[in-house]
Amino acid sequence: RRAAIRNLGVMGSKKPGDALLELYHTDPDPEVPETVLDGLFVQGNGAGLVALARKEQDSTMKKEIVSKLSVMGSKDPLVTQYMMEILSGK
């Protein structure tokens, strides 16, 4: 199942990204959120990662998301804005 989730990330279009975001919050398997993050990272879906980071309550998971965003090097203005918010402490 986790391999299928990772493969959704490789597909690289909006629909798989939306499916990954849905799985992050609904799948009961505790390893799925990390796998979803990997899929979004591979997909280059910075907007999806930002959306998850904004809602994430678990500080460890939020750090993992921010770490992936920082490594991505995304030119998406949404990602840049979010990272600036973090740096400025907002």
C-alpha positions in Angstrom: 0.0 0.0 0.0 2.8 2.4 0.8 4.5 1.7 -2.5 1.2 2.6 -4.2 1.1 5.9 -2.3 4.7 6.7 -3.3 3.8 5.9 -6.9 1.0 8.5 -6.8 3.7 11.0 -6.1 5.6 10.0 -9.2 2.6 10.5 -11.4 3.0 14.3 -11.1 -0.4 15.7 -11.7 -3.0 17.4 -9.6 -5.4 14.5 -9.1 -2.8 12.2 -7.5 -1.7 15.1 -5.3 -5.2 15.6 -4.1 -5.5 11.9 -3.4 -2.3 12.0 -1.3 -3.6 15.0 0.7 -6.8 13.1 1.4 -4.8 9.9 2.5 -2.7 12.0 4.9 -5.6 12.7 7.2 -7.8 9.6 6.6 -5.7 6.5 6.4 -5.4 4.6 9.8 -1.9 3.3 9.0 0.5 5.3 11.2 3.2 5.1 8.4 1.0 6.6 5.8 1.5 10.3 6.6 5.3 10.0 6.2 4.8 8.1 2.9 2.4 10.8 1.7 5.0 13.4 2.5 7.6 11.5 0.4 5.1 11.2 -2.4 4.4 15.0 -2.4 8.1 15.7 -2.2 8.8 13.5 -5.2 5.9 15.1 -7.1 7.3 18.6 -6.3 4.0 19.5 -4.8 5.1 22.4 -2.6 1.6 23.8 -2.4 0.3 20.4 -1.0 3.1 20.3 1.6 2.4 23.9 2.7 -1.3 23.0 3.0 -0.4 20.1 5.3 2.1 22.1 7.3 -0.5 24.8 8.0 -2.9 22.2 9.5 -0.4 19.9 11.2 -0.6 19.9 15.0 2.2 17.4 15.6 5.5 19.3 15.9 7.6 16.4 14.7 5.5 16.0 11.5 5.5 19.7 10.9 9.3 19.8 11.2 9.5 17.0 8.7 7.3 18.9 6.2 9.3 22.1 6.6 12.5 20.1 6.1 11.2 18.7 2.8 10.1 22.1 1.7 13.5 23.6 2.4 15.2 20.8 0.4 12.8 21.1 -2.5 14.0 24.4 -3.7 10.6 25.2 -5.0 10.1 28.5 -6.9 6.4 28.4 -6.0 5.5 31.8 -4.4 3.3 30.0 -1.9 6.2 27.9 -0.6 8.4 31.0 -0.5 5.8 32.9 1.5 5.3 30.1 3.9 9.0 29.7 4.5 9.3 33.5 5.1 6.5 33.3 7.6 8.4 30.6 9.5 11.6 32.6 9.5 9.9 35.7 10.7 8.1 33.8 13.5 4.6 34.5 12.3 
